[in-house]
Amino acid sequence: MYHYIVIKLSDGDTRDGTMELSSSVLKYYDKFDFKFFYSCSEYKRKEILLEQLFTSLLKVCELNRWSIEPFERARAKVLEDNFQNSYVLSRKFNQSRNLKACLVADHCSTQFSLALVVTDLSDCEVFRRQVLVEEPDEFLFNCQIGSIRWMNKELLRYSFRDKGIAKTVEFGLNADGLISHNKAKHKV
C-alpha cells in the first residue's frame, strides 16, 4: 500500500493520465491550465484546484479499483469548511491535568504554520507561540513537525527539527500563572 498519492499537474506532459509507483508514493500525472488558474481570484483558485485534484483522484481510484467514497467525504468536508484547513495534531495534558498543550496546524495558500497552544480546563487560551512557518510544501512541513511533552506540571518542552538540527524549546509558568518563553536549547 502507498503512504502518499501525489497528483502532478502540468501544462502538458507525455505522462499525463499515467501513474508511476515507487516504494511508498503513487504519482499520477494530469493536465492543468496554469495560465487560466493564475488569472483567477484566490477563492476561485481553491475551487478549481479542489475539483482538479478530486477529478484526478477519481481517475486514480478507477485505475486501482479503489472506493471513491473516502475522497468524496474529504471533498465534501473541504467545501463544508469553506476551504479552511486548520487542525490539532497533538494534545498533551500536564501532570496536574489543569493545562492542555496542543500543536495546531494551519494551512493556507501562502504558508503552512504550526503553533504551540496551551489552554486551561475551560479551553481558554493562556499561551500561543508560532513554532513553524513554511511555504506550502506538505512534505517539507510534515517532516519538521515536532512533539510536545510536559516535563512536569509547569514545564513544557517542544522538540523539533529545523534544517537538520534538533531543537528543544522549554516554556515555564511565570508568577501570574501564565506560560511564558523560558529558554531554548539547541542539540547538535
C-alpha positions as CSV (number, residue, x, y, z in Angstrom):
1,M,0.0,0.0,0.0
2,Y,1.1,3.6,-0.6
3,H,1.7,6.2,2.1
4,Y,1.2,9.1,-0.3
5,I,-0.6,9.9,-3.5
6,V,0.9,12.8,-5.4
7,I,-1.0,14.4,-8.2
8,K,1.5,16.0,-10.6
9,L,-0.2,18.8,-12.7
10,S,1.4,20.1,-15.9
11,D,0.6,22.3,-18.9
12,G,1.2,19.2,-21.0
13,D,3.4,16.2,-20.4
14,T,3.7,12.9,-22.2
15,R,3.0,11.2,-18.9
16,D,-0.5,12.8,-18.4
17,G,-3.0,10.2,-17.5
18,T,-0.4,7.8,-16.2
19,M,0.8,6.6,-12.9
20,E,4.3,6.0,-11.5
21,L,4.9,3.8,-8.5
22,S,7.8,4.0,-6.0
23,S,8.3,2.4,-2.6
24,S,5.6,4.4,-0.8
25,V,4.5,7.0,-3.3
26,L,2.0,6.8,-6.2
27,K,2.3,9.7,-8.6
28,Y,-0.5,10.5,-11.1
29,Y,0.1,12.9,-13.9
30,D,-2.6,15.2,-15.2
31,K,-3.0,18.2,-17.5
32,F,-3.8,21.5,-15.9
33,D,-4.3,25.0,-17.3
34,F,-2.0,27.1,-15.2
35,K,-2.5,30.3,-17.2
36,F,-6.2,30.3,-16.5
37,F,-5.7,29.2,-12.9
38,Y,-3.4,32.2,-12.2
39,S,-5.8,34.6,-13.8
40,C,-8.5,33.8,-11.2
41,S,-9.2,35.1,-7.7
42,E,-7.7,33.2,-4.7
43,Y,-11.0,31.7,-3.8
44,K,-11.7,30.6,-7.4
45,R,-8.3,29.1,-7.5
46,K,-9.2,27.0,-4.4
47,E,-12.3,25.8,-6.1
48,I,-10.5,25.0,-9.4
49,L,-7.7,23.1,-7.6
50,L,-10.1,21.1,-5.4
51,E,-12.1,20.0,-8.5
52,Q,-8.9,19.2,-10.4
53,L,-7.5,17.1,-7.6
54,F,-10.8,15.4,-7.0
55,T,-11.1,14.5,-10.7
56,S,-7.5,13.2,-10.7
57,L,-8.2,11.2,-7.6
58,L,-11.3,9.6,-9.2
59,K,-9.0,8.5,-12.1
60,V,-6.5,7.0,-9.7
61,C,-9.3,5.2,-7.9
62,E,-10.6,3.8,-11.2
63,L,-7.2,2.7,-12.3
64,N,-6.6,1.0,-8.9
65,R,-10.2,-0.2,-8.4
66,W,-10.4,1.7,-5.1
67,S,-13.5,3.1,-3.5
68,I,-14.1,6.8,-4.2
69,E,-16.1,7.2,-1.0
70,P,-13.3,8.4,1.3
71,F,-12.3,11.1,-1.3
72,E,-15.9,12.2,-1.7
73,R,-16.1,12.6,2.1
74,A,-12.9,14.6,2.1
75,R,-14.0,16.8,-0.7
76,A,-17.4,17.4,0.9
77,K,-15.6,18.3,4.2
78,V,-13.4,20.8,2.4
79,L,-16.4,22.5,0.9
80,E,-18.3,22.4,4.3
81,D,-15.4,24.1,6.0
82,N,-15.2,26.7,3.2
83,F,-11.5,25.7,2.4
84,Q,-10.3,26.5,6.0
85,N,-7.6,23.9,6.8
86,S,-6.7,24.2,10.5
87,Y,-6.5,21.2,12.8
88,V,-4.9,19.9,16.0
89,L,-2.0,17.4,15.5
90,S,-1.3,16.5,19.1
91,R,-2.7,17.1,22.6
92,K,-1.0,16.6,25.9
93,F,-2.2,17.3,29.5
94,N,0.3,18.3,32.2
95,Q,0.6,16.1,35.2
96,S,-1.9,18.2,37.2
97,R,-4.3,17.9,34.3
98,N,-5.1,21.6,34.6
99,L,-3.4,22.6,31.4
100,K,-3.5,21.2,27.9
101,A,-0.9,21.8,25.2
102,C,-1.7,21.3,21.6
103,L,0.1,21.6,18.3
104,V,-2.3,23.5,15.9
105,A,-1.6,23.3,12.2
106,D,-2.9,26.0,9.8
107,H,-2.6,25.6,6.0
108,C,-3.4,28.5,3.6
109,S,-2.4,29.3,0.1
110,T,0.7,31.2,1.1
111,Q,2.0,29.3,4.1
112,F,1.8,26.3,6.4
113,S,2.2,27.2,10.1
114,L,2.3,25.4,13.3
115,A,1.5,26.9,16.7
116,L,2.0,25.6,20.2
117,V,-1.2,26.5,22.1
118,V,-1.8,26.0,25.9
119,T,-5.4,26.1,27.3
120,D,-6.8,25.8,30.8
121,L,-9.6,23.4,31.8
122,S,-12.3,25.7,30.3
123,D,-10.4,25.7,27.0
124,C,-9.4,29.4,27.4
125,E,-6.1,30.0,25.7
126,V,-3.3,31.1,28.1
127,F,-0.4,30.8,25.7
128,R,0.2,30.7,21.9
129,R,3.6,30.6,20.2
130,Q,4.2,30.1,16.5
131,V,6.8,27.4,16.2
132,L,7.0,26.8,12.5
133,V,6.1,28.7,9.3
134,E,6.9,27.3,5.9
135,E,5.9,27.9,2.3
136,P,3.2,25.4,1.2
137,D,5.2,22.2,0.8
138,E,3.4,19.4,2.5
139,F,6.5,17.0,2.6
140,L,8.8,19.7,4.0
141,F,6.2,20.8,6.6
142,N,5.3,17.3,7.7
143,C,9.0,16.3,8.3
144,Q,9.6,19.3,10.5
145,I,6.6,18.9,12.8
146,G,7.9,18.2,16.3
147,S,6.5,16.8,19.5
148,I,5.3,18.2,22.8
149,R,6.0,16.8,26.3
150,W,5.2,18.1,29.7
151,M,8.4,17.7,31.8
152,N,6.4,18.4,35.0
153,K,3.2,20.2,35.8
154,E,4.8,23.6,34.9
155,L,7.4,22.9,32.2
156,L,6.5,22.2,28.6
157,R,9.1,21.0,26.0
158,Y,8.6,21.3,22.3
159,S,11.2,19.3,20.3
160,F,11.6,19.7,16.5
161,R,14.0,19.5,13.6
162,D,14.9,22.7,11.7
163,K,17.2,22.3,8.7
164,G,18.5,19.1,10.1
165,I,19.2,20.4,13.6
166,A,17.2,19.1,16.5
167,K,16.0,21.9,18.8
168,T,14.2,22.0,22.0
169,V,12.3,24.9,23.4
170,E,11.0,25.0,27.0
171,F,8.2,27.1,28.4
172,G,7.6,27.6,32.1
173,L,5.0,29.2,34.3
174,N,5.6,32.8,35.4
175,A,4.4,34.5,38.6
176,D,1.0,35.2,37.1
177,G,0.5,31.6,36.3
178,L,0.6,32.2,32.5
179,I,3.0,30.3,30.3
180,S,6.0,32.4,29.1
181,H,9.0,31.6,27.0
182,N,11.8,30.4,29.3
183,K,14.7,29.1,27.3
184,A,15.8,27.4,24.1
185,K,18.2,24.5,23.9
186,H,19.9,23.5,20.7
187,K,21.1,20.0,20.2
188,V,23.6,19.3,17.5
